[in-house]
Amino acid sequence: MTVQVKRVREARADGDGTRVLVDRLWPRGLAKTDADHDQWLRDVAPSGELRKWFSHDPAKYDEFARRYRAELEVEPAVSALTSLRDTAGPLTLLTATKDVDHSHARVLAEVLSTAGST
């Protein structure tokens, strides 16, 4: 499965395939009619508690990734993850996070790209 991560405000490009917003909260300042996405899958996002603990601090990223992977092993994340795995063709995970390299979307892309991760 080809999986990439982009910011939600990035324009659709050739090769994006299915574009799925994977944030729990709708991106601030973005009208739903302006977002170029095919689906919004909240249940695959980290819990509010984990998101607040992480607070986008790169120093906490490794522990955040470990905890988030654990959350992906229980419902409703399991069903949401299965839905993403069943996507035909390329998949683009969208997030409002500014630092996509230290984001849940990056962890999620790794999980989806690695067979048997969850």
C-alpha positions in Angstrom: 0.0 0.0 0.0 1.3 3.4 -1.0 0.7 5.9 1.9 1.8 9.5 2.1 1.1 12.3 4.6 0.2 15.8 3.7 -1.2 18.9 5.4 -4.9 19.2 4.9 -4.6 22.6 3.2 -2.3 21.2 0.5 -3.9 21.0 -2.9 -4.8 17.6 -4.4 -2.0 16.3 -6.6 -1.8 13.5 -9.1 -1.0 10.3 -7.2 -2.8 11.3 -4.0 -5.4 8.7 -4.5 -7.9 8.6 -1.6 -7.4 11.6 0.7 -8.5 10.9 4.3 -8.4 13.5 7.1 -7.2 11.6 10.2 -7.5 14.3 12.8 -10.0 14.0 15.7 -11.0 17.7 15.5 -11.9 19.6 12.4 -9.0 21.9 11.4 -9.3 25.4 12.8 -10.1 28.0 10.2 -10.9 25.6 7.4 -14.4 25.5 6.1 -15.6 21.9 5.5 -16.5 22.9 1.9 -12.9 24.1 1.3 -11.2 20.9 2.4 -10.3 18.7 -0.6 -10.8 15.3 1.1 -12.7 12.1 0.4 -13.3 11.0 4.0 -12.9 12.2 7.6 -12.0 9.3 9.8 -11.9 10.6 13.4 -11.7 7.2 15.1 -8.2 6.5 13.9 -6.9 9.7 15.5 -5.2 9.6 18.9 -7.4 10.1 22.0 -7.9 13.6 23.3 -5.9 12.7 26.4 -2.9 11.5 24.4 -3.1 14.4 22.1 -3.1 16.9 25.0 -0.2 15.0 26.7 1.9 15.1 23.5 1.2 18.7 22.8 3.3 18.4 19.6 6.5 18.3 21.6 9.1 16.5 19.4 11.0 15.4 22.6 7.9 13.3 23.5 7.5 11.8 20.0 8.9 8.4 20.6 6.7 7.8 23.7 3.7 9.4 21.9 4.2 7.0 18.9 4.4 4.0 21.3 1.2 5.0 23.1 -0.6 5.8 19.9 0.2 2.4 18.4 -1.3 0.9 21.5 -4.5 2.9 21.0 -4.7 1.6 17.4 -5.0 -1.9 18.8 -8.5 -1.3 20.4 -11.9 -0.3 19.1 -13.0 2.0 17.5 -9.5 2.5 16.1 -9.2 -1.1 14.9 -12.2 -0.7 12.7 -11.0 2.6 11.3 -7.6 1.2 10.6 -9.2 -1.8 8.8 -11.2 0.7 6.7 -7.9 2.5 5.7 -6.2 -0.8 4.9 -9.1 -1.7 2.6 -8.6 1.4 0.6 -7.8 0.6 -3.1 -4.9 2.4 -4.6 -2.8 5.2 -3.1 -3.8 6.7 0.2 -3.0 10.2 1.4 -3.4 10.9 5.1 -4.3 14.5 5.8 -3.6 16.4 9.0 -3.7 20.0 10.2 -0.5 19.4 12.2 2.3 21.7 11.1 5.1 19.3 11.9 4.0 16.2 10.0 7.3 14.4 10.7 6.4 14.4 14.4 2.7 13.7 14.0 0.1 10.9 14.5 -0.4 10.9 10.8 3.3 9.8 10.3 2.9 7.0 12.9 -0.3 5.9 11.1 1.4 5.9 7.7 4.2 3.7 9.2 1.6 1.3 10.7 -0.3 1.1 7.4 2.9 0.5 5.4 4.2 -2.2 7.6 2.3 -5.5 7.4 1.3 -7.0 10.7 2.0 -3.9 12.8 -1.2 -4.0 14.7 
